[in-house]
Amino acid sequence: RYLLNLLLFPVVLGAVRTRRQLVYVIAAFVAGAVLSALYGFAVPVSSSSGDFGRLAGSVGDPNDQASVLVAAIPLALGLAGVFRRSPGLRLLALGGGAIALAGVVNTLSRGGLVALAAVMVAGVIFGGRWRQWAAVLLIIGSVGTLGYFVAVAPSTSTARITSSDTSGRSALWRIGVRVSDAHP
């Protein structure tokens, strides 16, 4: 599966020749991510699943869903910049970014939240002339996410986000460090 996905990159890069085509590809990615998040809001994970209470979307795994949504947020903001002269499309792009942000928060993916923070900080660092807006979005996003988990989110969601349980990952990381130390 990964090999087939990897082979799509040169196909897309070879097919996209104009700025307009690139905008279509980015808009399709953002639309797919937003539709997946909306599906996740409409069809919650079953209570028998270990991911109950988390948004899994059409991807099926909350952590994978978070990674797709995190990638969609800056792309949606970029589309909003491209659609400066079309208020309807600009609003649609900004709405897509907001839905993606809500989706990332509702996946309850700690990795997704860390990736979101990294993307927002990168926006401030590499924002160029948009750096001030990126800083404003960083502050609003941080305060909004923190406020959600403190004031609105169910206690089970807050407990999951603040839990130090790594689901066995820390043991794997320790083993990986030992292997790399033994065989540099």
N, C-alpha and C positions, 0 to 999 in steps of 0.2 A: 504494500500500500504506500509506504513512504517513498519507494523508488518511483512509483507512478506519479505521486505528488511532485517529487523533485523534477521529473521530466516535463511537468506542466510549465515550470518557470521559463525555460527557453522558448516554449511554444507561445506563451503570452508575450514575452519580450519581443519575439520576432513578429508577432501579429500587431502589436501596438506601435503605430507609426506617427500618430498625431496627438497633440495635446487633448483634443476632444475624445479620442479613443481611450486615452489614459483616464480621463475623467469618468468615462463610462465604466471602465474596469474597477476603479476605486468606488464608484457609486454602487456597483453591483456587490462588491465585498461588504460595504457598509449596510446595504439593504439586506443582504443575507444574514449578517450578524444581528441586525435589529429584529428581523423576522424570527430568528432562532430564539432570541431573548423573549420576544412576545409569546412565542409558542411555550416557552418555559413558564412564563407567568400564567398562561391560560391552562396548561396541563402540568400540574405539579408532580414531583416525584412521588411514587407510591409510598405509603407508610411502611411497607415491608422492606424497603430499600435502606441500605446503610446511609444513603445520601438524603434521607427524608428531611424536608425543610430547606433544602438547598435548590437553587435554580440550576437545572441541568440543560434546559433548552433542547433543541433538536440534536445537539452534539452528543448528549447522553451522559457526559461526565462533567460535573461542575467545574473542575479545575481546567479542563480543556475549553469549556465554554467561556470561562473567565479570560483565558489567553486570547481567544478570538475577539471578545468584547473590548479588551484593553487595546488591541491593535485597531479596532474600529473607531475608537474615540478620537485620536488625533487625525485620522483620515476624515472623519465626519467634520471636524473643525476646519480642516483644509478645504473640504468641499464648500463649507459655508463661506470661506474666503474667496473661492473661485466663483461662487454664485452671488457676488456683490450686487449685480444689477438685476437680479431676479429674487425679489423678497420672498416669494412663495417657496422656491427651491432652497433658499438660504434658511428659512425657518424649518423646512423639512430636514435639512442636514443637521441643524442645531438640535432639533427634536430627536433625531436618530442618535446623536451624541449623548443626549440626556438619558435616553432609554438604555443605551449601552452602559452608561455609568451606573444607573439603577440596577442593571443586570449584573455588573461586576460585584456590586455590594451584596446582592442577593444570592450570589453563588456561594458566599461564605468561604471563599477560597483565600487563604492567607497568602499564598503565592500570587494570586491575582491582585490582591490589594498591594502587595509589595511591588509588583510589576506596574500597577497603576501609579504608585508614588514615584517610581523611577521614570516613567514616561512624563509625568508632570514636572519633575525636577529637570529632566532633559529639555523639556519645552522652555523652561526659564533659562537654562544655560545656553541653548542653541537657538533661542527664539528670534534673534536679530531684532528687527524693527517691531516684532510682535512680543518682545520679552515682557513688557509691562502687562499685556493682556494675559500672557502665560502665567505671570506671577499672581495676578488677580484670580485666575482659574485655579491655580494651586491652592491659594488661601481658601477660596469658596469650596473647592472639592474636599480639602482636608477638614475644614470646620463642619461641612455638611455630612461627611462620612462619619467623623467622630461623634457629631451630634446624633446621627441616626442610631449608632450603636449604643450610645449612652442613654438616650431618651425614648427612642421609638421601638427599636428592635426587641424581639422577644429575648428573654434572659438566656434561652438555649443558644440563640445565635451569637450573643455577646460572649457566652462561655466558650463556644467553639472557636471564635476568633482569638480570644485571649488565652486559650489553652496552650500549654507547653508540650502537649503530646505530639510527637512527630510521626506517629503510626509506623514505627520501626525504621524510619529514615535515618535517625541519628546513628543507629547501629550500622547501617549501610555506609554512612559517611565515614564512621570510624574505621570500618574495614577498608574502604577506599583509600584513606590516608595511610593505613598500615601497608597496603599493597604498593602505593606509590613511594613510600619510604623504603620499602624492601627492594623495589625494582625501579629506581629513578630513571 
